[in-house]
């Protein structure tokens, strides 16, 4: 870890992120150190610098690097690094909104759709963030995100992802919503319509009251209701959405336990400046092991150092 990091640690105290702005920031010095390291194929230096700077600071380093060397920093990292460490460093260079747009694009690229990554982003991001991500998606990929999502999904699941993308905040009575959800599951075939409508257009406090009320009225947990009444993609979608309404940190911590490196890196990069401290706490509660310790049993070398720097500390 960069020894000067802790001098800057006090600066942003109060944020729930683990990566914070570096106080003694000299982008020209950082850029020159990275350039010298890349020429020697030394991965440790760019890893140390880039994981100890905030995303905004990394953007300045990339710009300064280009001004000093007339070369693109991302291209330089690609040459000097390989595999998942290369991916991680390139991910850290992307501005946050572009990174989420990139993850959505990747989830829809090639054969098959990674529904759970689509859901993770759509369920854990606010309506305002999703509008911004949509705008960046259009800018970077020259495609309309809503149309892309519709093209990758079908039926009730397509209705759900589009409703999530266009989240609203409608104020209504708790009891009325409980009755609507209850009525939708009373027939032989459950109607996903009210679930999609209500769960994507109310705030989380309201929805937690609605879900608790539904559980009291039906005598079943919400996840059991969804399991019994819905099938396929819409079952997965409602399940993830309910988990994110009830406890988004626990949902993301559970995603981290899948031990899939690309997924683990994606969540850590996407949340390191926002709420990774909360996700770390949820991970410890869920597994009995801290994320910091878990990383050490799974990774090694520069790759491990990079992930530990993003995770930041033991719990």
C-alpha positions, 0 to 999 in steps of 0.5 A: 500500500502507498505509505502516503495513503493513510495521510489522505485517509482522514479527508473523506471519512464518512464515505462508505467507499474504501478508495478515497482521494489521495491527498498528496496527489501529483499526477505528473509524478504518477504518470512518469513513474507509471511510464518508467515501470511500463517500459520495464514491464514492472506491474507492481508500480502501476498497481500501487499507484492506480489502486491508491487513487480515486477514479477522478484522480485516475482520469487526470493521471491518464490525461497527464500520461498522454500529454507527457508520453504522447501514448495512451495509458490503457494501451500501455497497461495492455502491453505490460499486463495480462489476464485478470490483472490487466482487466482489473487495471483497465476497469479502474481506468474507466469513469464510473458511469462508463464502467456500468454501461460497459458491464451492461454491454458485456452482459448482452454481448455474444451468445446468451445473456447474463441476466443476473448482471443486468439485474444486479445493475438495474436493481442496485442503481437509482433511477437517476443513476440509470438515466445517466448510465443510459446516456453514457451507453448511447454515447459510447456504443451508439445504441439505445439501452432500452432497445438493447434490453428489449432485444435481449429479453422477452415476456414479463422479464422484458417488462421488468427490466424496462420498468427497472431502467425507467424507475419512478417514485410513485406515492401510494398507500401501503395497504393498497399495494399489499392488496394488489400483490395478494390479489395477483397471486390468488388465481391459478396463474400468478399475474406478474404485472402488479409485481413489476409495477409496484416493485419498480415505482416505490421507495425502499422504505415503502416496499419493505412495509409492503413486503412485510405486510404481504408475508403477514397476510399470506403466512409465507416469506416473499421468496417462497411466494415467488418460488411457488408462483413464478417460473423462469426469468421472471422468477429470477428477476423478482427474486433479485429485486426483492433481495435488493429492496430488503438488503442490497449489501447482502445481495452483493456480498452473496454475489461475491461468494460465487468465486467467479473472478470477473464478477468479484472484480466488477463488484469491487470496482463498481462499489469501491468509492460508494459502499464497499465498506457495507458490502464487506460487513455483509460479506463477513456476516454471511460467510464468517470470513472477511473479504480481505482474508478470503481474497488472500486464499484465492489470489496471489502476486500483483493481482492479490495486492491490487484487490487488497488495495481496493478492499483496503483493510481487514474487518 
